[in-house]
């Protein structure tokens, strides 16, 4: 299998951040600067990430309408990446089974002027399988069962219990899963 489809599958599983149809659905709301406390901002970001994983676990790659709940929890880079990844996986007729489980979430950074937080997250993807239309796995045999990443999230408004995920990336904080 070429590296491009394998990277695409890993992108879904690693961040479980991805989906379809670049023009589908209403645009996600834009986070606004806020006067949230640090604890409120972290709580909103964690709740959003947990909702994001729940939405990812309900994605059916053959049905782009199932991508919308994922898109509703992201904005900016994260939304663009999700739309591209899901679109690609849908076009390739991939299917996904199994669930990602949140293993841990560690608060990393807080910007008091914007309420933006950074979290280090560990997720168990050992039960997640992605196959092509012939039933062949597109998951790297080297994929770790427990994956670590960094995410940033911005609250929607002052006092909000919800945030939007703005970006995902590798976690280089030193936190171990």
HELIX and SHEET records of a PDB file:
HELIX    1   1 UNK A    3  UNK A   14  1                                  12    
HELIX    2   2 UNK A   38  UNK A   57  1                                  20    
HELIX    3   3 UNK A   64  UNK A   67  5                                   4    
HELIX    4   4 UNK A   68  UNK A   71  1                                   4    
HELIX    5   5 UNK A   76  UNK A   91  1                                  16    
SHEET    1   A 2 UNK A  95  UNK A  97  0                                        
SHEET    2   A 2 UNK A 129  UNK A 131 -1                                        
SHEET    1   B 4 UNK A 101  UNK A 110  0                                        
SHEET    2   B 4 UNK A 117  UNK A 124 -1                                        
SHEET    3   B 4 UNK A 146  UNK A 155 -1                                        
SHEET    4   B 4 UNK A 163  UNK A 169 -1                                        
END                                                                             
